[in-house]
Amino acid sequence: MHHVTDPIDCRLLDDFQRDFPITERPFQVLANSLGLDESEVLNRLTRMRATGRITRVGATIAPGAVSASTLAAVAAPEEQLEEIAAIIDAEPGVNHNYQREDDWNLWFVATGPDRAHVNDTLARISRASGLRVLDLRLVRPFNVDLGFRMSGGNQSVPRPRRIDRSAMQEGDRALLQALSSGLPLVADPYADLARSLGWEETVAMERVTALHAAGIISRLGVIVRHRALGWSANAMVVWDIPAEQVGTAGPALAAHPGVTLCYERRPVEDVWPYRLYSMIHARSRGEALEVLSGATSLPELSGARHKVLFSTRCFKQTGALIQPKEAAA
Protein backbone atom coordinates (compact mmCIF):
# COMPACT_ATOMS: atom_id res chain seq x y z
CA MET A 1 0.00 0.00 0.00
CA HIS A 2 1.44 3.38 -1.03
CA HIS A 3 -0.10 6.74 -0.24
CA VAL A 4 0.54 9.46 -2.79
CA THR A 5 2.41 12.35 -1.20
CA ASP A 6 3.73 14.17 -4.28
CA PRO A 7 1.28 17.04 -4.90
CA ILE A 8 1.68 16.88 -8.69
CA ASP A 9 1.01 13.14 -8.75
CA CYS A 10 -2.04 13.79 -6.56
CA ARG A 11 -3.39 16.29 -9.05
CA LEU A 12 -2.72 13.97 -11.98
CA LEU A 13 -4.70 11.25 -10.24
CA ASP A 14 -7.44 13.52 -8.87
CA ASP A 15 -8.15 15.82 -11.79
CA PHE A 16 -7.93 13.48 -14.78
CA GLN A 17 -9.83 10.31 -13.87
CA ARG A 18 -12.54 11.41 -16.29
CA ASP A 19 -13.00 13.85 -19.18
CA PHE A 20 -9.51 13.20 -20.55
CA PRO A 21 -8.85 15.60 -23.46
CA ILE A 22 -9.65 14.34 -26.95
CA THR A 23 -7.16 16.38 -28.93
CA GLU A 24 -3.93 15.82 -30.84
CA ARG A 25 -1.69 16.48 -27.81
CA PRO A 26 -3.82 15.61 -24.76
CA PHE A 27 -0.88 15.31 -22.38
CA GLN A 28 0.14 18.85 -23.30
CA VAL A 29 -3.29 19.96 -22.05
CA LEU A 30 -2.59 18.21 -18.74
CA ALA A 31 0.87 19.77 -18.64
CA ASN A 32 -0.52 23.27 -19.20
CA SER A 33 -3.01 22.74 -16.37
CA LEU A 34 -0.26 21.59 -14.01
CA GLY A 35 2.44 24.04 -15.06
CA LEU A 36 4.72 21.25 -16.31
CA ASP A 37 6.40 20.14 -19.50
CA GLU A 38 4.54 17.55 -21.53
CA SER A 39 7.45 15.13 -21.15
CA GLU A 40 7.24 15.31 -17.35
CA VAL A 41 3.55 14.44 -17.39
CA LEU A 42 4.28 11.44 -19.60
CA ASN A 43 7.18 10.38 -17.40
CA ARG A 44 5.06 10.60 -14.24
CA LEU A 45 2.22 8.56 -15.73
CA THR A 46 4.65 6.00 -17.14
CA ARG A 47 6.27 5.66 -13.71
CA MET A 48 2.91 5.27 -11.95
CA ARG A 49 1.86 2.62 -14.43
CA ALA A 50 5.14 0.74 -13.98
CA THR A 51 4.79 0.82 -10.18
CA GLY A 52 1.19 -0.34 -10.30
CA ARG A 53 -0.49 2.84 -9.12
CA ILE A 54 -2.50 3.14 -12.33
CA THR A 55 -3.58 0.47 -14.78
CA ARG A 56 -3.85 2.71 -17.81
CA VAL A 57 -4.98 5.98 -19.27
CA GLY A 58 -8.00 4.85 -21.20
CA ALA A 59 -11.69 4.09 -21.11
CA THR A 60 -14.25 2.22 -19.10
CA ILE A 61 -17.26 1.08 -21.09
CA ALA A 62 -20.81 1.35 -19.78
CA PRO A 63 -22.06 -2.09 -18.66
CA GLY A 64 -24.07 -3.79 -21.38
CA ALA A 65 -23.55 -0.96 -23.85
CA VAL A 66 -21.73 -2.95 -26.54
CA SER A 67 -20.78 -6.23 -24.89
CA ALA A 68 -21.90 -8.67 -22.21
CA SER A 69 -20.63 -9.25 -18.70
CA THR A 70 -21.59 -10.87 -15.44
CA LEU A 71 -20.36 -11.10 -11.87
CA ALA A 72 -19.60 -14.70 -10.95
CA ALA A 73 -18.35 -16.62 -7.94
CA VAL A 74 -17.10 -20.07 -6.97
CA ALA A 75 -16.53 -21.72 -3.60
CA ALA A 76 -12.96 -22.93 -3.94
CA PRO A 77 -11.54 -25.35 -1.34
CA GLU A 78 -8.77 -23.55 0.51
CA GLU A 79 -6.12 -26.05 -0.59
CA GLN A 80 -7.08 -25.50 -4.26
CA LEU A 81 -7.62 -21.77 -4.18
CA GLU A 82 -4.42 -20.82 -6.05
CA GLU A 83 -5.01 -23.49 -8.69
CA ILE A 84 -8.62 -22.43 -9.29
CA ALA A 85 -7.72 -18.74 -9.31
CA ALA A 86 -5.20 -19.53 -12.07
CA ILE A 87 -7.91 -21.34 -14.08
CA ILE A 88 -10.13 -18.26 -13.81
CA ASP A 89 -7.31 -15.83 -14.63
CA ALA A 90 -6.39 -17.81 -17.76
CA GLU A 91 -9.72 -16.90 -19.38
CA PRO A 92 -9.20 -13.82 -21.59
CA GLY A 93 -12.77 -12.68 -20.87
CA VAL A 94 -12.14 -12.44 -17.12
CA ASN A 95 -11.10 -8.90 -16.28
CA HIS A 96 -11.40 -8.91 -12.48
CA ASN A 97 -10.77 -11.74 -10.03
CA TYR A 98 -10.76 -11.24 -6.25
CA GLN A 99 -10.62 -13.46 -3.20
CA ARG A 100 -13.26 -12.47 -0.63
CA GLU A 101 -14.04 -13.52 2.93
CA ASP A 102 -16.88 -15.98 2.38
CA ASP A 103 -17.50 -19.63 1.53
CA TRP A 104 -18.02 -18.26 -2.01
CA ASN A 105 -14.47 -16.99 -1.95
CA LEU A 106 -13.43 -16.25 -5.56
CA TRP A 107 -15.38 -13.47 -7.26
CA PHE A 108 -14.73 -12.54 -10.85
CA VAL A 109 -16.21 -10.59 -13.74
CA ALA A 110 -16.58 -12.42 -17.05
CA THR A 111 -16.85 -10.22 -20.15
CA GLY A 112 -17.22 -10.82 -23.86
CA PRO A 113 -18.70 -9.54 -27.11
CA ASP A 114 -22.03 -11.26 -26.41
CA ARG A 115 -23.83 -13.37 -23.85
CA ALA A 116 -22.91 -16.65 -25.56
CA HIS A 117 -19.21 -15.80 -25.13
CA VAL A 118 -19.73 -15.13 -21.42
CA ASN A 119 -21.71 -18.36 -21.02
CA ASP A 120 -18.89 -20.32 -22.67
CA THR A 121 -16.35 -18.72 -20.32
CA LEU A 122 -18.37 -19.71 -17.25
CA ALA A 123 -18.88 -23.23 -18.58
CA ARG A 124 -15.15 -23.73 -19.19
CA ILE A 125 -14.32 -22.51 -15.69
CA SER A 126 -16.91 -24.86 -14.19
CA ARG A 127 -15.58 -27.85 -16.15
CA ALA A 128 -11.93 -27.12 -15.41
CA SER A 129 -12.48 -26.46 -11.71
CA GLY A 130 -15.23 -28.99 -11.07
CA LEU A 131 -17.13 -26.27 -9.19
CA ARG A 132 -20.53 -24.67 -9.50
CA VAL A 133 -20.31 -21.10 -10.82
CA LEU A 134 -22.81 -18.54 -9.58
CA ASP A 135 -23.92 -16.35 -12.50
CA LEU A 136 -25.10 -13.04 -11.00
CA ARG A 137 -26.32 -11.01 -13.93
CA LEU A 138 -26.72 -7.27 -13.81
CA VAL A 139 -30.30 -6.00 -13.72
CA ARG A 140 -29.64 -2.25 -13.37
CA PRO A 141 -26.84 0.00 -12.17
CA PHE A 142 -27.28 2.80 -9.66
CA ASN A 143 -23.63 3.89 -9.55
CA VAL A 144 -20.86 2.22 -11.56
CA ASP A 145 -18.62 5.25 -12.15
CA LEU A 146 -15.82 4.33 -9.77
CA GLY A 147 -13.32 7.02 -8.86
CA PHE A 148 -10.96 7.85 -6.00
CA ARG A 149 -9.72 11.15 -4.61
CA MET A 150 -6.11 11.23 -3.40
CA SER A 151 -6.66 14.54 -1.61
CA GLY A 152 -9.48 13.30 0.59
CA GLY A 153 -13.14 14.16 0.65
CA ASN A 154 -16.00 12.46 -1.10
CA GLN A 155 -15.73 11.68 -4.78
CA SER A 156 -18.24 13.62 -6.86
CA VAL A 157 -19.90 11.07 -9.13
CA PRO A 158 -21.75 12.26 -12.23
CA ARG A 159 -25.38 11.32 -12.63
CA PRO A 160 -25.94 8.24 -14.81
CA ARG A 161 -26.05 9.13 -18.49
CA ARG A 162 -28.42 7.79 -21.09
CA ILE A 163 -26.68 5.31 -23.39
CA ASP A 164 -27.32 5.74 -27.10
CA ARG A 165 -26.32 2.41 -28.67
CA SER A 166 -27.32 3.70 -32.10
CA ALA A 167 -24.11 5.76 -32.11
CA MET A 168 -22.05 2.60 -32.75
CA GLN A 169 -20.49 2.28 -36.21
CA GLU A 170 -18.43 -0.35 -37.99
CA GLY A 171 -14.99 -0.55 -36.45
CA ASP A 172 -16.00 0.94 -33.11
CA ARG A 173 -15.63 -2.34 -31.25
CA ALA A 174 -11.94 -2.45 -32.14
CA LEU A 175 -11.58 1.15 -31.03
CA LEU A 176 -13.29 0.47 -27.70
CA GLN A 177 -11.16 -2.61 -27.12
CA ALA A 178 -8.01 -0.56 -27.65
CA LEU A 179 -9.24 2.19 -25.33
CA SER A 180 -10.11 -0.41 -22.68
CA SER A 181 -6.53 -1.66 -22.87
CA GLY A 182 -5.21 1.89 -22.62
CA LEU A 183 -3.84 4.68 -24.76
CA PRO A 184 -0.10 4.64 -25.42
CA LEU A 185 1.75 7.06 -23.17
CA VAL A 186 3.20 9.12 -26.00
CA ALA A 187 2.77 12.74 -27.04
CA ASP A 188 0.24 11.92 -29.77
CA PRO A 189 -1.68 8.87 -28.43
CA TYR A 190 -4.68 9.24 -30.72
CA ALA A 191 -2.41 9.20 -33.79
CA ASP A 192 -0.80 6.02 -32.45
CA LEU A 193 -4.25 4.56 -31.77
CA ALA A 194 -5.42 5.47 -35.27
CA ARG A 195 -2.39 3.82 -36.89
CA SER A 196 -3.09 0.58 -35.01
CA LEU A 197 -6.60 0.56 -36.48
CA GLY A 198 -5.64 1.71 -39.98
CA TRP A 199 -7.55 4.98 -39.52
CA GLU A 200 -6.80 8.66 -39.81
CA GLU A 201 -6.16 10.42 -36.51
CA THR A 202 -9.10 12.80 -37.01
CA VAL A 203 -11.44 9.85 -37.55
CA ALA A 204 -10.26 8.17 -34.35
CA MET A 205 -10.78 11.33 -32.31
CA GLU A 206 -14.21 11.90 -33.85
CA ARG A 207 -15.29 8.38 -32.94
CA VAL A 208 -13.97 8.65 -29.37
CA THR A 209 -15.84 11.94 -28.98
CA ALA A 210 -19.05 10.45 -30.37
CA LEU A 211 -18.90 7.32 -28.22
CA HIS A 212 -18.19 9.38 -25.11
CA ALA A 213 -21.08 11.71 -25.87
CA ALA A 214 -23.34 8.67 -26.39
CA GLY A 215 -22.52 7.34 -22.93
CA ILE A 216 -20.98 4.17 -24.38
CA ILE A 217 -17.63 5.32 -23.01
CA SER A 218 -18.63 5.95 -19.41
CA ARG A 219 -15.29 7.35 -18.36
CA LEU A 220 -12.14 8.38 -20.23
CA GLY A 221 -9.11 9.16 -18.12
CA VAL A 222 -6.59 7.83 -15.62
CA ILE A 223 -7.69 4.44 -14.25
CA VAL A 224 -6.12 3.87 -10.84
CA ARG A 225 -5.32 0.72 -8.88
CA HIS A 226 -7.12 1.57 -5.69
CA ARG A 227 -5.45 -1.08 -3.52
CA ALA A 228 -1.98 0.17 -4.47
CA LEU A 229 -3.01 3.71 -3.55
CA GLY A 230 -4.19 2.93 -0.04
CA TRP A 231 -7.78 1.72 -0.42
CA SER A 232 -6.98 -1.73 0.93
CA ALA A 233 -10.12 -2.37 3.02
CA ASN A 234 -12.64 -3.09 0.30
CA ALA A 235 -15.94 -4.70 1.12
CA MET A 236 -18.69 -5.96 -1.13
CA VAL A 237 -21.91 -5.68 0.82
CA VAL A 238 -24.91 -7.60 -0.49
CA TRP A 239 -28.47 -6.92 0.63
CA ASP A 240 -31.44 -9.28 0.73
CA ILE A 241 -34.43 -7.09 -0.03
CA PRO A 242 -37.63 -7.67 -2.01
CA ALA A 243 -37.45 -6.86 -5.70
CA GLU A 244 -40.12 -4.17 -5.37
CA GLN A 245 -37.99 -2.25 -2.85
CA VAL A 246 -34.78 -2.18 -4.90
CA GLY A 247 -35.93 0.83 -6.93
CA THR A 248 -35.96 3.04 -3.83
CA ALA A 249 -33.21 1.37 -1.81
CA GLY A 250 -30.68 1.36 -4.68
CA PRO A 251 -30.53 5.13 -5.29
CA ALA A 252 -30.47 5.83 -1.54
CA LEU A 253 -27.57 3.43 -1.02
CA ALA A 254 -25.71 4.72 -4.07
CA ALA A 255 -25.91 8.28 -2.69
CA HIS A 256 -24.59 7.32 0.76
CA PRO A 257 -21.10 8.81 1.38
CA GLY A 258 -18.43 6.13 1.13
CA VAL A 259 -20.42 3.78 -1.11
CA THR A 260 -18.43 3.62 -4.33
CA LEU A 261 -20.51 1.21 -6.45
CA CYS A 262 -24.13 0.11 -6.32
CA TYR A 263 -26.22 -2.11 -8.59
CA GLU A 264 -29.00 -4.71 -8.70
CA ARG A 265 -28.26 -8.29 -9.77
CA ARG A 266 -30.31 -11.42 -10.21
CA PRO A 267 -30.35 -13.71 -7.18
CA VAL A 268 -29.82 -17.47 -7.43
CA GLU A 269 -32.71 -19.38 -5.96
CA ASP A 270 -31.97 -21.41 -2.81
CA VAL A 271 -28.26 -20.44 -2.96
CA TRP A 272 -27.76 -16.68 -3.10
CA PRO A 273 -30.82 -14.51 -2.29
CA TYR A 274 -29.12 -11.11 -2.51
CA ARG A 275 -30.36 -8.59 -5.09
CA LEU A 276 -28.72 -5.30 -4.14
CA TYR A 277 -24.91 -4.98 -4.23
CA SER A 278 -22.69 -2.19 -2.99
CA MET A 279 -18.96 -1.63 -2.70
CA ILE A 280 -17.17 0.26 0.03
CA HIS A 281 -13.54 1.12 -0.68
CA ALA A 282 -11.81 2.37 2.46
CA ARG A 283 -8.33 2.81 3.89
CA SER A 284 -9.06 0.66 6.95
CA ARG A 285 -11.55 -1.98 7.99
CA GLY A 286 -12.84 0.31 10.71
CA GLU A 287 -13.48 3.07 8.19
CA ALA A 288 -15.36 0.64 5.93
CA LEU A 289 -17.50 -0.63 8.80
CA GLU A 290 -18.30 2.94 9.79
CA VAL A 291 -19.61 3.60 6.27
CA LEU A 292 -21.62 0.38 6.48
CA SER A 293 -23.07 1.39 9.85
CA GLY A 294 -24.38 4.57 8.27
CA ALA A 295 -25.82 2.63 5.33
CA THR A 296 -27.70 0.20 7.55
CA SER A 297 -29.44 3.16 9.21
CA LEU A 298 -30.94 4.36 5.93
CA PRO A 299 -34.76 4.14 6.12
CA GLU A 300 -34.84 2.44 2.70
CA LEU A 301 -32.72 -0.42 4.08
CA SER A 302 -34.43 -0.73 7.45
CA GLY A 303 -34.34 -4.33 8.63
CA ALA A 304 -32.68 -5.62 5.46
CA ARG A 305 -30.47 -8.66 5.96
CA HIS A 306 -26.98 -8.13 4.55
CA LYS A 307 -23.63 -9.86 4.24
CA VAL A 308 -20.18 -8.25 4.21
CA LEU A 309 -17.43 -9.78 2.04
CA PHE A 310 -14.08 -8.06 2.45
CA SER A 311 -11.64 -8.69 -0.38
CA THR A 312 -8.30 -10.14 0.68
CA ARG A 313 -6.42 -10.54 -2.59
CA CYS A 314 -6.58 -9.31 -6.17
CA PHE A 315 -5.62 -11.95 -8.72
CA LYS A 316 -6.50 -10.02 -11.87
CA GLN A 317 -7.58 -6.52 -12.90
CA THR A 318 -7.66 -5.53 -16.57
CA GLY A 319 -9.97 -3.91 -19.12
CA ALA A 320 -13.06 -5.68 -20.44
CA LEU A 321 -13.07 -8.01 -23.45
CA ILE A 322 -15.24 -6.33 -26.09
CA GLN A 323 -14.35 -8.43 -29.12
CA PRO A 324 -12.85 -11.90 -29.42
CA LYS A 325 -9.10 -12.06 -29.03
CA GLU A 326 -8.64 -13.33 -32.58
CA ALA A 327 -10.51 -10.28 -33.90
CA ALA A 328 -8.42 -7.95 -31.76
CA ALA A 329 -5.28 -9.54 -33.13
C-alpha positions in Angstrom: 0.0 0.0 0.0 1.4 3.4 -1.0 -0.1 6.7 -0.2 0.5 9.5 -2.8 2.4 12.4 -1.2 3.7 14.2 -4.3 1.3 17.0 -4.9 1.7 16.9 -8.7 1.0 13.1 -8.8 -2.0 13.8 -6.6 -3.4 16.3 -9.0 -2.7 14.0 -12.0 -4.7 11.3 -10.2 -7.4 13.5 -8.9 -8.1 15.8 -11.8 -7.9 13.5 -14.8 -9.8 10.3 -13.9 -12.5 11.4 -16.3 -13.0 13.9 -19.2 -9.5 13.2 -20.5 -8.8 15.6 -23.5 -9.7 14.3 -27.0 -7.2 16.4 -28.9 -3.9 15.8 -30.8 -1.7 16.5 -27.8 -3.8 15.6 -24.8 -0.9 15.3 -22.4 0.1 18.8 -23.3 -3.3 20.0 -22.1 -2.6 18.2 -18.7 0.9 19.8 -18.6 -0.5 23.3 -19.2 -3.0 22.7 -16.4 -0.3 21.6 -14.0 2.4 24.0 -15.1 4.7 21.2 -16.3 6.4 20.1 -19.5 4.5 17.5 -21.5 7.4 15.1 -21.2 7.2 15.3 -17.3 3.5 14.4 -17.4 4.3 11.4 -19.6 7.2 10.4 -17.4 5.1 10.6 -14.2 2.2 8.6 -15.7 4.7 6.0 -17.1 6.3 5.7 -13.7 2.9 5.3 -11.9 1.9 2.6 -14.4 5.1 0.7 -14.0 4.8 0.8 -10.2 1.2 -0.3 -10.3 -0.5 2.8 -9.1 -2.5 3.1 -12.3 -3.6 0.5 -14.8 -3.8 2.7 -17.8 -5.0 6.0 -19.3 -8.0 4.8 -21.2 -11.7 4.1 -21.1 -14.2 2.2 -19.1 -17.3 1.1 -21.1 -20.8 1.3 -19.8 -22.1 -2.1 -18.7 -24.1 -3.8 -21.4 -23.5 -1.0 -23.9 -21.7 -3.0 -26.5 -20.8 -6.2 -24.9 -21.9 -8.7 -22.2 -20.6 -9.2 -18.7 -21.6 -10.9 -15.4 -20.4 -11.1 -11.9 -19.6 -14.7 -10.9 -18.4 -16.6 -7.9 -17.1 -20.1 -7.0 -16.5 -21.7 -3.6 -13.0 -22.9 -3.9 -11.5 -25.3 -1.3 -8.8 -23.6 0.5 -6.1 -26.0 -0.6 -7.1 -25.5 -4.3 -7.6 -21.8 -4.2 -4.4 -20.8 -6.1 -5.0 -23.5 -8.7 -8.6 -22.4 -9.3 -7.7 -18.7 -9.3 -5.2 -19.5 -12.1 -7.9 -21.3 -14.1 -10.1 -18.3 -13.8 -7.3 -15.8 -14.6 -6.4 -17.8 -17.8 -9.7 -16.9 -19.4 -9.2 -13.8 -21.6 -12.8 -12.7 -20.9 -12.1 -12.4 -17.1 -11.1 -8.9 -16.3 -11.4 -8.9 -12.5 -10.8 -11.7 -10.0 -10.8 -11.2 -6.3 -10.6 -13.5 -3.2 -13.3 -12.5 -0.6 -14.0 -13.5 2.9 -16.9 -16.0 2.4 -17.5 -19.6 1.5 -18.0 -18.3 -2.0 -14.5 -17.0 -1.9 -13.4 -16.2 -5.6 -15.4 -13.5 -7.3 -14.7 -12.5 -10.9 -16.2 -10.6 -13.7 -16.6 -12.4 -17.1 -16.9 -10.2 -20.1 -17.2 -10.8 -23.9 -18.7 -9.5 -27.1 -22.0 -11.3 -26.4 -23.8 -13.4 -23.8 -22.9 -16.6 -25.6 -19.2 -15.8 -25.1 -19.7 -15.1 -21.4 -21.7 -18.4 -21.0 -18.9 -20.3 -22.7 -16.4 -18.7 -20.3 -18.4 -19.7 -17.2 -18.9 -23.2 -18.6 -15.2 -23.7 -19.2 -14.3 -22.5 -15.7 -16.9 -24.9 -14.2 -15.6 -27.8 -16.1 -11.9 -27.1 -15.4 -12.5 -26.5 -11.7 -15.2 -29.0 -11.1 -17.1 -26.3 -9.2 -20.5 -24.7 -9.5 -20.3 -21.1 -10.8 -22.8 -18.5 -9.6 -23.9 -16.3 -12.5 -25.1 -13.0 -11.0 -26.3 -11.0 -13.9 -26.7 -7.3 -13.8 -30.3 -6.0 -13.7 -29.6 -2.3 -13.4 -26.8 0.0 -12.2 -27.3 2.8 -9.7 -23.6 3.9 -9.5 -20.9 2.2 -11.6 -18.6 5.2 -12.1 -15.8 4.3 -9.8 -13.3 7.0 -8.9 -11.0 7.9 -6.0 -9.7 11.1 -4.6 -6.1 11.2 -3.4 -6.7 14.5 -1.6 -9.5 13.3 0.6 -13.1 14.2 0.7 -16.0 12.5 -1.1 -15.7 11.7 -4.8 -18.2 13.6 -6.9 -19.9 11.1 -9.1 -21.7 12.3 -12.2 -25.4 11.3 -12.6 -25.9 8.2 -14.8 -26.1 9.1 -18.5 -28.4 7.8 -21.1 -26.7 5.3 -23.4 -27.3 5.7 -27.1 -26.3 2.4 -28.7 -27.3 3.7 -32.1 -24.1 5.8 -32.1 -22.1 2.6 -32.8 -20.5 2.3 -36.2 -18.4 -0.3 -38.0 -15.0 -0.6 -36.4 -16.0 0.9 -33.1 -15.6 -2.3 -31.2 -11.9 -2.5 -32.1 -11.6 1.2 -31.0 -13.3 0.5 -27.7 -11.2 -2.6 -27.1 -8.0 -0.6 -27.6 -9.2 2.2 -25.3 -10.1 -0.4 -22.7 -6.5 -1.7 -22.9 -5.2 1.9 -22.6 -3.8 4.7 -24.8 -0.1 4.6 -25.4 1.7 7.1 -23.2 3.2 9.1 -26.0 2.8 12.7 -27.0 0.2 11.9 -29.8 -1.7 8.9 -28.4 -4.7 9.2 -30.7 -2.4 9.2 -33.8 -0.8 6.0 -32.5 -4.2 4.6 -31.8 -5.4 5.5 -35.3 -2.4 3.8 -36.9 -3.1 0.6 -35.0 -6.6 0.6 -36.5 -5.6 1.7 -40.0 -7.5 5.0 -39.5 -6.8 8.7 -39.8 -6.2 10.4 -36.5 -9.1 12.8 -37.0 -11.4 9.9 -37.5 -10.3 8.2 -34.3 -10.8 11.3 -32.3 -14.2 11.9 -33.8 -15.3 8.4 -32.9 -14.0 8.7 -29.4 -15.8 11.9 -29.0 -19.1 10.5 -30.4 -18.9 7.3 -28.2 -18.2 9.4 -25.1 -21.1 11.7 -25.9 -23.3 8.7 -26.4 -22.5 7.3 -22.9 -21.0 4.2 -24.4 -17.6 5.3 -23.0 -18.6 5.9 -19.4 -15.3 7.4 -18.4 -12.1 8.4 -20.2 -9.1 9.2 -18.1 -6.6 7.8 -15.6 -7.7 4.4 -14.3 -6.1 3.9 -10.8 -5.3 0.7 -8.9 -7.1 1.6 -5.7 -5.4 -1.1 -3.5 -2.0 0.2 -4.5 -3.0 3.7 -3.6 -4.2 2.9 0.0 -7.8 1.7 -0.4 -7.0 -1.7 0.9 -10.1 -2.4 3.0 -12.6 -3.1 0.3 -15.9 -4.7 1.1 -18.7 -6.0 -1.1 -21.9 -5.7 0.8 -24.9 -7.6 -0.5 -28.5 -6.9 0.6 -31.4 -9.3 0.7 -34.4 -7.1 0.0 -37.6 -7.7 -2.0 -37.4 -6.9 -5.7 -40.1 -4.2 -5.4 -38.0 -2.2 -2.9 -34.8 -2.2 -4.9 -35.9 0.8 -6.9 -36.0 3.0 -3.8 -33.2 1.4 -1.8 -30.7 1.4 -4.7 -30.5 5.1 -5.3 -30.5 5.8 -1.5 -27.6 3.4 -1.0 -25.7 4.7 -4.1 -25.9 8.3 -2.7 -24.6 7.3 0.8 -21.1 8.8 1.4 -18.4 6.1 1.1 -20.4 3.8 -1.1 -18.4 3.6 -4.3 -20.5 1.2 -6.5 -24.1 0.1 -6.3 -26.2 -2.1 -8.6 -29.0 -4.7 -8.7 -28.3 -8.3 -9.8 -30.3 -11.4 -10.2 -30.3 -13.7 -7.2 -29.8 -17.5 -7.4 -32.7 -19.4 -6.0 -32.0 -21.4 -2.8 -28.3 -20.4 -3.0 -27.8 -16.7 -3.1 -30.8 -14.5 -2.3 -29.1 -11.1 -2.5 -30.4 -8.6 -5.1 -28.7 -5.3 -4.1 -24.9 -5.0 -4.2 -22.7 -2.2 -3.0 -19.0 -1.6 -2.7 -17.2 0.3 0.0 -13.5 1.1 -0.7 -11.8 2.4 2.5 -8.3 2.8 3.9 -9.1 0.7 6.9 -11.6 -2.0 8.0 -12.8 0.3 10.7 -13.5 3.1 8.2 -15.4 0.6 5.9 -17.5 -0.6 8.8 -18.3 2.9 9.8 -19.6 3.6 6.3 -21.6 0.4 6.5 -23.1 1.4 9.8 -24.4 4.6 8.3 -25.8 2.6 5.3 -27.7 0.2 7.6 -29.4 3.2 9.2 -30.9 4.4 5.9 -34.8 4.1 6.1 -34.8 2.4 2.7 -32.7 -0.4 4.1 -34.4 -0.7 7.4 -34.3 -4.3 8.6 -32.7 -5.6 5.5 -30.5 -8.7 6.0 -27.0 -8.1 4.6 -23.6 -9.9 4.2 -20.2 -8.3 4.2 -17.4 -9.8 2.0 -14.1 -8.1 2.4 -11.6 -8.7 -0.4 -8.3 -10.1 0.7 -6.4 -10.5 -2.6 -6.6 -9.3 -6.2 -5.6 -12.0 -8.7 -6.5 -10.0 -11.9 -7.6 -6.5 -12.9 -7.7 -5.5 -16.6 -10.0 -3.9 -19.1 -13.1 -5.7 -20.4 -13.1 -8.0 -23.4 -15.2 -6.3 -26.1 -14.4 -8.4 -29.1 -12.9 -11.9 -29.4 -9.1 -12.1 -29.0 -8.6 -13.3 -32.6 -10.5 -10.3 -33.9 -8.4 -7.9 -31.8 -5.3 -9.5 -33.1 
